[in-house]
Amino acid sequence: MSGAAAAGPVSDAGAAAGRTVALIEAAPAHCENCGSALTGRYCSSCGQRRESPVHSLWHFTGVAAEDLTHADSRLWRTLGALLFRPGQLTREFLAGRRVRYLPPVRLYLVISLVFFLWASSSHDKLQVLQITDHGGTAPRAVVTPFDGAFGTPLPGESAEQHAERVCSSGVNYDGPWRERIQPAAHRACVHMVADQGRSLRETFLHNVPRAMFLFLPLLAGAMMLIYWWPRHYYVEHLLLFVHNHAFVFLLLLLAGLASALLPALAGWISGGATLYIAWYLYRSMRVVYGQRRALTLGKLLFLSFFYLVSGSLMLALVSLYSVFTL
């Protein structure tokens, strides 16, 4: 009885091993993607994984689980380093250890795309700052919702007619290049009033990611002036800004989602994210450049001032461009 009982598990294990060997042998000897000869689990020409032609439900489930949790573990490793290890991705890339992580440009593009999609779907309604001058008294500034800032259409008046009436009396530019600016300003005003500012909002959010491609190289140029000695290559500074901006977008996205789920803690979440960003930027500069704490802090303060001024100018130019291209 004991011999018979032991024979069952042994025979089952042997059968399972036989099926595994049979599946491996049944796998194609040539890559099904490019036709190259296979010498291992992955094709040496295109990188496709060697798979058995038998695709049962269990086999499909196993492959899907591996794809989500292990096959491209670079994603989770990259996001973990991006969030919790300031400067590591930049330092690893410059040291030539790149296969473990996602490429920096691809990482930035994906995260920024998700961030701006979220921003465009979760933004607040536009508001208008109205400044009224009462002669000798101090001007009065009032913030009102965009949809109520220009009144309501008159009886029998369409939205387009209402926008034309409001803009005809409200847009009067009399400065340089009036013959070009006045028609463009009037046309933009009609668009904004007619659709309650939706076109302006969408155009602005569409143009900001494009402007960032010009803004990041500008910041990298400023970093070359700050870190002029010892000498660093321009690409080193640009790579640091690519990684740091990807981190900021990802953290703001996570903080926004957390605030939406926990509205009572929104203030604490926003404050914590702001402090963490400040520490992260300081630490990333320390890790990548390796200079003293006081010197790094001074350079961060100077860079923050430059970022604030140039960033405000960039947003102002993007706003004007968005208005005049409606």
C-alpha positions as CSV (number, residue, x, y, z in Angstrom):
1,M,0.0,0.0,0.0
2,S,2.8,2.4,0.8
3,G,4.5,1.7,-2.4
4,A,1.4,2.3,-4.4
5,A,0.7,5.5,-2.5
6,A,4.2,6.8,-3.3
7,A,3.9,5.9,-6.9
8,G,1.0,8.3,-7.4
9,P,2.8,11.6,-6.7
10,V,5.9,10.5,-8.5
11,S,4.0,9.7,-11.6
12,D,2.1,13.0,-11.4
13,A,5.4,14.9,-11.1
14,G,6.8,13.0,-14.0
15,A,3.8,13.7,-16.1
16,A,4.0,17.5,-15.3
17,A,7.7,17.6,-16.2
18,G,6.9,15.8,-19.4
19,R,4.3,18.3,-20.4
20,T,6.7,21.2,-19.6
21,V,9.3,19.6,-21.8
22,A,6.8,19.0,-24.5
23,L,5.7,22.7,-24.4
24,I,9.2,23.9,-24.7
25,E,10.0,21.6,-27.5
26,A,6.7,22.7,-29.2
27,A,7.8,26.3,-29.1
28,P,8.8,27.6,-32.5
29,A,12.5,27.4,-33.4
30,H,12.3,30.7,-35.1
31,C,11.0,34.0,-33.8
32,E,7.3,34.4,-34.9
33,N,7.9,38.2,-35.1
34,C,11.0,38.6,-37.2
35,G,11.9,35.0,-38.3
36,S,15.3,34.9,-36.7
37,A,16.7,31.7,-35.2
38,L,16.0,31.4,-31.4
39,T,18.8,30.4,-29.0
40,G,17.1,31.3,-25.8
41,R,13.9,32.6,-24.2
42,Y,14.1,35.9,-26.0
43,C,14.9,36.7,-29.7
44,S,18.4,38.2,-30.1
45,S,17.2,40.3,-33.0
46,C,13.9,41.9,-31.9
47,G,13.6,40.9,-28.2
48,Q,10.3,39.1,-28.4
49,R,9.8,36.4,-25.8
50,R,9.6,32.8,-27.0
51,E,6.1,31.4,-26.3
52,S,4.5,28.0,-26.6
53,P,1.9,27.8,-29.4
54,V,-0.5,26.3,-26.8
55,H,-2.4,29.2,-25.2
56,S,-4.8,27.8,-22.5
57,L,-6.7,30.1,-20.2
58,W,-4.2,29.2,-17.4
59,H,-1.2,30.0,-19.6
60,F,-2.8,33.3,-20.7
61,T,-3.5,34.2,-17.0
62,G,0.1,33.5,-16.1
63,V,1.5,35.6,-18.9
64,A,-0.8,38.5,-18.1
65,A,0.2,38.4,-14.4
66,E,3.9,38.3,-15.3
67,D,3.4,41.3,-17.7
68,L,1.7,43.3,-15.0
69,T,4.0,42.6,-12.1
70,H,7.4,41.5,-13.4
71,A,8.1,41.5,-17.1
72,D,8.6,45.3,-17.3
73,S,9.7,45.9,-13.7
74,R,11.6,48.9,-15.0
75,L,8.3,50.9,-14.6
76,W,7.9,50.3,-10.9
77,R,11.7,50.6,-10.2
78,T,11.7,53.9,-12.1
79,L,8.7,55.3,-10.4
80,G,10.0,54.3,-7.0
81,A,13.4,55.9,-7.6
82,L,11.7,59.0,-9.0
83,L,9.5,59.5,-6.0
84,F,11.7,58.5,-3.1
85,R,15.4,58.8,-4.3
86,P,16.1,62.3,-5.4
87,G,18.8,62.5,-8.1
88,Q,19.3,58.8,-8.4
89,L,17.9,58.4,-11.9
90,T,20.1,61.2,-13.2
91,R,23.2,59.8,-11.5
92,E,22.5,56.3,-12.7
93,F,21.9,57.5,-16.3
94,L,25.1,59.5,-16.3
95,A,27.0,56.5,-14.9
96,G,25.8,54.3,-17.8
97,R,23.5,52.1,-15.7
98,R,20.4,52.7,-17.9
99,V,18.8,49.3,-18.7
100,R,17.2,49.1,-15.3
101,Y,15.1,52.3,-15.8
102,L,12.8,53.9,-18.3
103,P,14.4,56.4,-20.7
104,P,14.2,59.9,-19.2
105,V,12.4,61.6,-22.1
106,R,9.8,58.8,-22.4
107,L,9.3,59.0,-18.6
108,Y,8.7,62.8,-18.8
109,L,6.4,62.6,-21.8
110,V,4.2,59.9,-20.3
111,I,3.9,61.5,-16.8
112,S,3.4,65.0,-18.2
113,L,0.7,63.8,-20.6
114,V,-1.2,62.1,-17.7
115,F,-0.7,65.2,-15.5
116,F,-2.1,67.7,-18.1
117,L,-5.0,65.4,-19.0
118,W,-5.9,65.3,-15.3
119,A,-5.5,69.0,-15.0
120,S,-7.7,69.7,-18.0
121,S,-10.5,67.5,-16.5
122,S,-10.3,68.7,-12.9
123,H,-9.7,72.4,-13.3
124,D,-11.9,75.0,-11.7
125,K,-14.0,77.4,-13.7
126,L,-12.4,80.5,-15.2
127,Q,-12.7,83.7,-13.3
128,V,-12.3,87.3,-14.4
129,L,-10.5,90.0,-12.5
130,Q,-12.4,93.3,-13.0
131,I,-10.7,96.5,-12.1
132,T,-12.9,99.6,-11.8
133,D,-11.5,103.1,-11.7
134,H,-13.7,105.7,-10.0
135,G,-11.8,108.8,-10.8
136,G,-10.0,110.1,-7.8
137,T,-10.7,107.1,-5.6
138,A,-8.5,104.0,-5.5
139,P,-9.3,101.4,-8.2
140,R,-11.5,98.5,-7.0
141,A,-10.7,94.9,-8.0
142,V,-13.4,92.3,-8.0
143,V,-13.1,88.6,-9.0
144,T,-16.2,87.2,-10.6
145,P,-17.0,83.9,-12.4
146,F,-16.4,84.1,-16.1
147,D,-19.9,83.1,-17.1
148,G,-21.4,86.0,-15.1
149,A,-18.8,88.7,-15.8
150,F,-20.4,89.9,-19.1
151,G,-24.1,89.8,-18.2
152,T,-26.7,87.8,-19.9
153,P,-28.0,88.0,-23.5
154,L,-30.9,90.3,-24.1
155,P,-34.3,88.9,-25.1
156,G,-34.1,87.4,-28.6
157,E,-30.3,87.8,-28.7
158,S,-28.2,84.8,-29.6
159,A,-24.9,83.9,-27.8
160,E,-22.9,85.1,-30.8
161,Q,-24.8,88.4,-30.9
162,H,-24.3,88.9,-27.2
163,A,-20.5,88.2,-27.5
164,E,-20.3,90.7,-30.4
165,R,-22.1,93.4,-28.5
166,V,-20.0,92.9,-25.4
167,C,-16.7,92.8,-27.2
168,S,-17.5,95.8,-29.5
169,S,-17.6,98.1,-26.5
170,G,-15.2,96.2,-24.2
171,V,-12.1,95.7,-26.4
172,N,-10.5,98.9,-27.5
173,Y,-6.8,98.7,-28.0
174,D,-5.0,101.9,-29.0
175,G,-1.3,101.0,-28.6
176,P,1.5,100.0,-30.9
177,W,0.6,97.7,-33.9
178,R,-3.1,98.5,-33.4
179,E,-4.1,97.4,-36.9
180,R,-3.0,93.9,-36.1
181,I,-3.7,93.5,-32.4
182,Q,-7.2,95.1,-32.2
183,P,-8.8,92.6,-34.7
184,A,-7.1,89.7,-33.1
185,A,-8.2,90.8,-29.6
186,H,-11.7,91.4,-30.7
187,R,-11.9,88.0,-32.4
188,A,-10.5,86.3,-29.2
189,C,-13.0,88.1,-27.0
190,V,-15.9,87.0,-29.2
191,H,-14.8,83.4,-28.9
192,M,-14.3,83.5,-25.1
193,V,-17.6,85.2,-24.4
194,A,-19.6,82.9,-26.7
195,D,-18.3,79.7,-25.3
196,Q,-17.8,80.8,-21.7
197,G,-14.0,80.6,-21.9
198,R,-13.9,76.9,-22.8
199,S,-11.8,77.4,-26.0
200,L,-9.3,79.6,-24.1
201,R,-8.9,77.1,-21.3
202,E,-8.4,74.2,-23.7
203,T,-6.0,76.1,-25.9
204,F,-3.9,77.2,-22.8
205,L,-3.7,73.7,-21.4
206,H,-2.7,72.5,-24.9
207,N,0.1,75.1,-25.3
208,V,1.7,74.8,-21.8
209,P,3.2,71.3,-22.4
210,R,4.7,72.6,-25.7
211,A,6.2,75.6,-23.9
212,M,7.8,73.4,-21.4
213,F,10.0,71.9,-24.1
214,L,11.5,75.4,-24.6
215,F,11.5,76.2,-20.8
216,L,13.5,73.2,-19.7
217,P,16.5,73.9,-22.0
218,L,16.4,77.5,-20.8
219,L,16.7,76.3,-17.2
220,A,19.5,74.0,-18.1
221,G,21.4,77.0,-19.6
222,A,20.9,78.8,-16.3
223,M,22.3,75.8,-14.5
224,M,25.5,76.0,-16.6
225,L,26.1,79.5,-15.2
226,I,25.4,78.4,-11.7
227,Y,27.6,75.3,-11.9
228,W,30.4,76.8,-14.1
229,W,33.1,75.2,-12.0
230,P,33.8,72.3,-11.9
231,R,32.7,71.9,-15.5
232,H,29.5,70.0,-16.3
233,Y,28.0,69.2,-19.6
234,Y,24.8,70.9,-20.7
235,V,23.0,67.5,-21.0
236,E,23.7,66.8,-17.4
237,H,21.7,69.8,-16.3
238,L,19.0,69.1,-18.8
239,L,18.6,65.5,-17.7
240,L,18.3,66.6,-14.0
241,F,15.5,69.0,-15.0
242,V,13.7,66.4,-17.0
243,H,13.7,64.0,-14.1
244,N,12.8,66.7,-11.5
245,H,9.9,68.0,-13.6
246,A,8.6,64.4,-14.1
247,F,8.8,64.0,-10.3
248,V,6.8,67.3,-9.7
249,F,4.1,66.3,-12.2
250,L,3.8,62.9,-10.6
251,L,3.7,64.2,-7.1
252,L,1.1,66.9,-7.9
253,L,-1.0,64.2,-9.6
254,L,-0.9,61.9,-6.6
255,A,-1.5,64.8,-4.2
256,G,-4.5,65.9,-6.3
257,L,-6.0,62.5,-6.3
258,A,-5.4,62.1,-2.5
259,S,-7.1,65.5,-1.9
260,A,-10.1,64.5,-4.0
261,L,-10.4,61.3,-1.9
262,L,-9.8,63.0,1.4
263,P,-11.1,66.6,1.1
264,A,-10.8,67.2,4.8
265,L,-7.0,66.8,4.6
266,A,-6.5,68.7,1.3
267,G,-4.7,71.6,3.1
268,W,-2.3,69.2,4.9
269,I,-1.7,67.2,1.7
270,S,-0.9,70.4,-0.3
271,G,1.4,71.7,2.4
272,G,3.2,68.4,2.7
273,A,3.7,68.1,-1.1
274,T,5.1,71.7,-1.2
275,L,7.7,71.0,1.5
276,Y,8.6,67.6,0.0
277,I,9.2,69.2,-3.4
278,A,11.5,71.8,-1.9
279,W,13.5,69.2,0.0
280,Y,13.6,66.9,-3.1
281,L,15.0,69.6,-5.4
282,Y,17.7,70.4,-2.8
283,R,18.6,66.7,-2.3
284,S,18.7,66.0,-6.0
285,M,21.2,68.8,-6.6
286,R,23.3,67.4,-3.7
287,V,23.3,63.9,-5.1
288,V,24.1,64.8,-8.7
289,Y,26.7,67.6,-8.1
290,G,28.0,66.6,-4.7
291,Q,28.7,70.1,-3.4
292,R,28.5,71.4,0.2
293,R,25.1,71.9,1.8
294,A,25.3,75.7,2.2
295,L,26.5,76.1,-1.4
296,T,23.8,73.9,-2.7
297,L,21.2,75.7,-0.7
298,G,22.4,79.1,-2.0
299,K,22.3,77.9,-5.6
300,L,18.8,76.4,-5.1
301,L,17.5,79.8,-3.8
302,F,19.0,81.6,-6.8
303,L,17.6,79.0,-9.2
304,S,14.2,79.2,-7.5
305,F,14.1,83.0,-8.1
306,F,15.2,82.6,-11.7
307,Y,12.5,79.8,-12.1
308,L,9.8,82.1,-10.6
309,V,10.6,85.0,-12.9
310,S,11.1,83.0,-16.1
311,G,8.2,80.7,-15.3
312,S,5.8,83.7,-14.8
313,L,7.1,85.2,-18.1
314,M,6.5,81.9,-19.9
315,L,3.0,81.6,-18.6
316,A,2.2,85.2,-19.6
317,L,3.5,84.6,-23.1
318,V,1.6,81.3,-23.4
319,S,-1.6,83.1,-22.2
320,L,-1.2,85.8,-24.8
321,Y,-0.4,83.3,-27.5
322,S,-3.4,81.3,-26.5
323,V,-5.7,84.3,-26.7
324,F,-4.5,85.5,-30.1
325,T,-4.6,82.1,-31.7
326,L,-8.2,81.3,-30.8
